[in-house]
Amino acid sequence: MAILAWKIMEYSHEHQGVLPENLAQIGESPVSALNNLPFVYEHGDIKVVTDGGDSTTIRGFRLFIPHEDYASKPNWKKASSLMEVSLE
């Protein structure tokens, strides 16, 4: 997941700060070895939960592997693995 985040950041750097619209733009369509589900990529203004439990919005992106019980409607709050990157 860290390598995938690095590739997204590299794309952004090469495109004057613009994030890819989807993972296919960086030549990726990864599937989790944990549950055989595709990674989910969200970008732009994303809602995150702080260490204190409060919600805030950051500009950046989120990568996550959906929990198998929520595969039909991926939800980052129910993720098997999660990474959020702020571009602020």
N, C-alpha and C positions, 0 to 999 in steps of 0.2 A: 504494500500500500504506500509506503514511503517513496519507493521508486516511481510509482504512478503519480504521486503528488509532485515529485521533482520534475517529471515530464510535463505536467500541467504548468508549473512555474516557468519552465524553459520555453514553452509555447508562448506564454504570456509575455515573457521578456522579448521574444523574437517578433511579437505582434503589438508592440507599443502599449503593453499593459492589458490588452484584451484577452480574456479567458476563452478557451475553446467552448463552443456551444455543447459539444458532447465528446465522449472519449474517442469516438471514431476519428475525430479531427486530429488526434495525436497518434493515430494508428493503433489504438488499443480497444479491446472489448473483453476485459478480464472477467473470469469466472472464479469464484471462491473455491478453494480446495476444501474449505470447511463444510459447505453445504451445496456446492455445485450451482449456486445462484450468481447471476451477474452483479458486479459492483454497481452501485448507484452513485451518480455524480450530480451534485446540485451546485449552482454558482450564482453570483450576484449578491443581493442583500439577503443574508440567511439569518434565521433566528437561532440563537444559541443559548444555552443555559450556563450561567457562571458557576464558579465553585460554591458560591453562597446560595445557589438555587434560584436566583433571579434570572429572568429572560432579558436578552438584549439582542440587537440586530447588528451584524457586522457585514462588511463587504469582503467577500472572499469565496471560498468553496468548501464543500463537504464531500468526502468520499465515505461510503459505508457499504457493508455487506448486510443485506436484510436478514433478519431472523427467519428461519424456514417457516414458522407459523404465520408470518406476515408477508410471504412472498408475493401474493397477489396484489397487495397494497403496501409497498415498502414504506417504512416509517423509521426515521433516524433515531427516534426515542426507543425503538425496539431492535436496534442494530446488534448484530453479532460482533462487529468490529467497526470502529468509527474514527475518522480523522477530520478535523476542521482546521482550515488555514485562513487566517485573517490577512488581508492585503492592505490594511490600514496602517 
